[in-house]
């Protein structure tokens, strides 16, 4: 290779190195400024998915929001105000990809002295007239229990740690999802019925 060839190779190496640096810098900048918006109809799947995305994409901003209706979630997705939604229905078509990622069940936590505490399952209508302690942001679960239990009262708590303390020291029934219980967010003192 003559001097002209060596000069051309030197420039080519510098150009390729600069291209590689540019690609890495642009990708790093994208990851730092990117935001993944998740919207959900229930709190626990939102919490679990947000935690997984934070671990998988540590440089990416992950945000979550709760909605009470599936239609609201699909509207967010259609308007690109959410990239991922968690719903109770499967609406897979040419616009959406859907897959099952989470299953949870509603549980009622009853004091051991409660007349229904020894049963394996309880129908919501059997809890008529009771006063319950529950997390204020339960998504669609809130509407489900409030509409299905006649004459019930609900004391709602925003903070899950405070809710745990209140439930542990109260004789009132409470609602929880099975995942909340598995994640040790709630005390195990009370009897449970599904």
KAJO-V140361 format. One record per helix or strand of 3 or more residues. SS is the DSSP state (H for helix, E for strand). FROM is the first residue (numbers start at 1). TO is the last residue. If there is no record, write none. Layout:
BEGIN
ss/from/to
SS/FROM/TO
SS/FROM/TO
END
This chain:
BEGIN
ss/from/to
H/3/33
E/35/40
H/43/56
E/61/66
H/70/78
E/84/86
E/106/110
H/124/127
E/131/135
H/140/148
E/153/157
H/160/168
E/173/177
H/178/182
E/191/193
END
